[in-house]
Amino acid sequence: MSKEKEAHPSPLYRGIGIDGCPAGWIAALIEASAEATEFQRIRSAVYPTITDLWADLNPNPDYDHVLIDIPIGLPEGIAGKLNSVEDRKCDRDCRKLLPKSRKSSVFPVPVRQALRAEDPSAINFSVTGRKLSRQSIHILPKISEVDDFIAQRLKRQLPVAGFIEESHPELVFLNLNTGIEEVPLYRKKEAEGQRERLRILQASGLSQTQMEQQFTLFLRKHVAKDDLLDAAALAVAAHRIASNSAEPRYVTKSSETQYDYEGSVQMNIVYVRSWQAPGI
């Protein structure tokens, strides 16, 4: 039995949603038993690094599921060492599932060789023929941090596949919503967009009081309100997967899935379909 399993004997299932924020990483954690009629606990915390987050939360693959809004699995081009992928199919497939107004929220993912390059965009162009967007360049340090974290877990033979997975908040919000195709209508930085997303979380089992309490915990310069909403949405989806309340769905079907780390980890984006919260 691994040390991770020994350290977490809790019978409760935990969904952990992680999103980048100005202060580092914001994690939202939802905890409840499989038989619970409502979420028994939600908490959130900010961490400077993924390693700090993991050490504090100590996720266990037997009880927990982790969803993060950052690429897991990076292309390396046809001459790559860990894969020969030039362009991630999951990003294209994710855009297809989003309404027109949200397709731009899926940023082009850099090749691994660009992560520590002096000119990341030039290196990316040399491998793929495409330059990087400003958004992609801005999050390179976080992409690199998670890539190193995943690589170290694989090196130590710790669980990754089916336990720590990439997700996308806009896709999750769209599918948590109950049947209104173009909702959320407003962008997540707008006040009305945040109210829309909060209503979706409420319909998914998180009370307004619970979420408002979480908003008071952080300075906005450290954690933006939409960062916390995104993390909470991923936590809801992660809890449903952990507790077997919903089947994980992937944007790229299994027969077309690309893999990284010499076939150890799939490049895919997970979400769950809409579902009424217990008792609603």
C-alpha positions in Angstrom: 0.0 0.0 0.0 1.4 3.4 -0.9 2.1 6.1 1.7 -0.6 8.2 0.1 -3.3 5.6 0.8 -2.0 5.0 4.4 -2.2 8.7 5.1 -5.8 9.2 4.2 -8.2 6.7 5.7 -11.3 9.0 5.4 -14.4 7.3 4.0 -15.5 10.6 2.5 -15.0 11.3 -1.2 -13.2 14.5 -2.1 -13.4 16.5 -5.3 -10.5 18.9 -5.7 -10.6 21.6 -8.3 -7.4 23.6 -9.1 -7.0 26.8 -11.0 -4.1 29.3 -11.4 -4.4 32.6 -9.7 -2.1 35.7 -9.1 -0.9 34.3 -5.8 -0.1 30.8 -7.3 -2.8 28.2 -7.2 -6.4 28.2 -5.8 -7.8 24.9 -4.7 -11.4 24.3 -4.0 -12.2 21.0 -2.1 -15.7 19.4 -1.8 -16.1 16.6 0.7 -19.1 14.3 1.1 -19.9 10.6 1.3 -21.4 8.9 -1.6 -24.7 8.7 0.2 -24.8 12.3 1.3 -27.9 14.4 0.4 -25.8 17.6 0.2 -22.2 18.6 0.1 -20.9 18.2 3.7 -17.9 20.5 3.3 -16.4 23.0 0.9 -13.2 24.8 1.6 -10.7 26.6 -0.4 -7.0 27.7 0.0 -4.3 29.3 -2.0 -0.8 27.9 -2.4 2.4 29.3 -3.9 3.2 26.0 -5.7 1.5 22.8 -6.8 3.9 20.9 -4.5 2.7 22.9 -1.5 -0.9 22.3 -2.5 -0.3 18.6 -2.8 1.5 18.3 0.5 -1.3 20.1 2.4 -4.3 18.3 0.8 -2.6 14.9 0.4 -5.0 13.6 -2.3 -5.7 9.8 -2.3 -6.6 8.0 -5.5 -8.9 5.7 -3.5 -11.2 8.5 -2.4 -10.3 11.7 -4.3 -10.3 13.0 -7.8 -8.3 16.0 -9.0 -9.2 18.3 -11.9 -6.9 21.1 -12.9 -7.3 23.9 -15.5 -3.8 23.6 -17.0 -2.5 21.4 -19.8 -1.5 17.8 -18.8 0.5 16.4 -21.6 2.5 18.6 -24.0 3.3 18.1 -27.7 6.9 17.7 -28.7 6.6 17.4 -32.5 7.5 14.5 -34.7 11.1 14.4 -33.4 10.0 14.4 -29.7 11.4 12.2 -27.0 8.2 11.5 -25.0 5.7 11.8 -27.8 5.5 12.7 -31.5 2.4 15.0 -31.2 2.5 18.3 -33.1 -0.9 19.6 -32.1 -3.2 18.4 -29.3 -6.4 17.1 -30.7 -8.2 17.6 -27.3 -7.9 21.4 -27.6 -9.6 21.3 -31.0 -12.2 19.0 -29.7 -12.8 21.1 -26.6 -13.4 24.2 -28.8 -16.0 22.3 -30.8 -18.0 21.7 -27.7 -18.0 25.3 -26.6 -20.3 28.0 -28.0 -18.7 30.5 -30.3 -18.3 33.1 -27.6 -16.2 30.8 -25.5 -14.0 29.0 -28.1 -11.2 31.6 -27.5 -10.9 30.4 -23.8 -9.0 27.4 -25.1 -5.5 28.7 -25.5 -3.0 27.1 -27.9 -0.7 24.7 -25.9 3.1 25.2 -26.3 5.4 22.4 -27.1 7.5 21.1 -24.2 10.7 22.5 -25.8 9.4 26.0 -25.5 8.9 26.0 -21.7 12.3 27.2 -20.7 13.4 28.7 -24.0 14.7 32.3 -24.3 12.2 32.8 -27.1 9.3 30.4 -26.5 7.3 31.5 -29.5 10.2 31.1 -31.9 10.9 27.5 -30.6 7.2 26.7 -30.8 7.2 27.9 -34.4 10.3 25.9 -35.3 8.5 22.7 -34.1 4.9 23.3 -35.1 4.9 26.2 -37.6 2.8 28.2 -35.1 3.7 31.0 -32.8 2.3 31.3 -29.3 -0.4 33.7 -28.2 0.3 36.2 -25.4 -2.1 34.2 -23.2 -0.1 31.1 -23.7 3.2 32.8 -23.0 1.8 34.3 -19.8 1.0 31.0 -18.3 4.2 29.2 -19.4 5.6 29.1 -15.8 2.5 27.4 -14.5 2.4 24.9 -17.4 6.1 24.1 -16.7 5.4 23.7 -13.0 2.6 21.2 -13.6 4.6 19.4 -16.3 7.5 18.9 -13.8 5.1 17.8 -11.1 3.5 15.1 -13.3 6.9 13.9 -14.5 8.2 13.5 -11.0 5.1 11.5 -10.0 5.6 9.2 -12.9 9.2 8.8 -12.1 8.3 7.8 -8.6 5.6 5.5 -9.9 2.8 7.5 -8.2 -0.7 7.6 -9.7 -1.5 10.1 -12.4 -3.8 8.6 -15.1 -7.4 8.6 -14.1 -6.6 10.5 -10.9 -5.1 13.9 -11.8 -6.8 15.1 -15.0 -7.0 18.2 -17.1 -10.4 20.0 -17.3 -11.8 23.3 -18.6 -14.1 25.5 -16.4 -16.1 26.9 -19.3 -16.9 23.4 -20.6 -17.7 22.3 -17.0 -20.0 25.2 -16.4 -21.8 24.7 -19.7 -22.4 21.0 -18.9 -23.4 21.5 -15.3 -26.1 23.9 -16.5 -29.4 22.2 -17.0 -30.3 22.5 -20.6 -29.7 26.1 -21.6 -27.3 25.9 -24.5 -25.6 29.3 -24.5 -25.4 29.8 -20.8 -23.3 31.3 -19.2 -24.1 34.2 -21.6 -21.7 36.7 -19.9 -18.0 36.4 -19.6 -16.5 35.3 -16.3 -14.8 38.6 -15.5 -18.2 40.4 -15.7 -20.4 40.7 -12.6 -23.4 39.2 -14.3 -21.2 36.4 -15.6 -20.1 35.6 -12.1 -23.7 35.7 -10.9 -24.6 33.2 -13.7 -21.8 30.8 -12.7 -22.7 31.1 -9.0 -26.3 30.1 -9.8 -25.1 27.1 -11.7 -23.0 26.1 -8.7 -26.0 26.5 -6.4 -28.0 24.2 -8.7 -25.2 21.7 -8.5 -25.3 21.5 -4.7 -23.2 24.4 -3.4 -25.2 26.9 -1.3 -24.9 30.6 -1.9 -23.8 31.0 1.7 -21.0 28.5 1.3 -19.7 30.2 -1.8 -20.0 33.7 -0.3 -18.0 32.6 2.7 -15.2 31.4 0.4 -15.1 34.7 -1.4 -14.3 36.5 1.9 -11.1 34.5 2.4 -8.9 36.1 -0.2 -7.8 39.5 -1.3 -8.8 40.0 -4.9 -5.2 40.8 -5.8 -4.3 37.3 -4.7 -7.4 35.3 -6.0 -9.8 36.8 -8.5 -13.5 35.9 -7.9 -13.7 34.1 -11.2 -10.6 32.0 -10.3 -12.5 30.7 -7.2 -15.6 30.1 -9.2 -13.6 28.1 -11.8 -11.9 26.0 -9.1 -15.3 25.3 -7.4 -16.8 24.1 -10.7 -13.9 21.7 -11.2 -14.3 20.5 -7.6 -18.0 19.7 -8.2 -17.2 17.7 -11.4 -14.2 16.0 -9.6 -16.4 15.0 -6.7 -19.0 13.4 -9.0 -16.3 11.4 -10.6 -14.7 10.4 -7.3 -18.0 9.3 -5.8 -19.2 7.6 -9.0 -22.1 9.9 -9.2 -21.3 10.8 -12.8 -19.3 9.2 -15.5 -16.3 11.2 -16.7 -16.6 12.3 -20.3 -13.7 13.2 -22.5 -13.6 15.6 -25.4 -11.5 13.3 -27.5 -12.9 9.7 -28.0 -10.6 6.9 -26.8 -9.8 5.7 -30.3 -8.3 9.1 -31.2 -6.7 10.0 -27.9 -3.1 11.2 -28.0 -0.6 10.3 -25.3 2.4 11.8 -23.5 5.2 10.5 -21.3 5.8 7.6 -23.6 2.1 6.5 -23.5 1.7 6.9 -19.7 -0.8 9.8 -19.7 -3.5 10.8 -22.2 -3.8 14.3 -23.6 -7.5 14.8 -23.0 -10.0 17.1 -21.2 -12.6 15.7 -18.9 -16.0 17.0 -17.8 -19.3 15.7 -16.6 -22.9 16.2 -17.8 -25.6 18.1 -16.0 -27.1 16.5 -13.0 -29.5 17.7 -10.3 -28.0 18.1 -6.8 -29.4 15.7 -4.2 -32.7 16.8 -2.7 -33.3 19.5 -5.5 
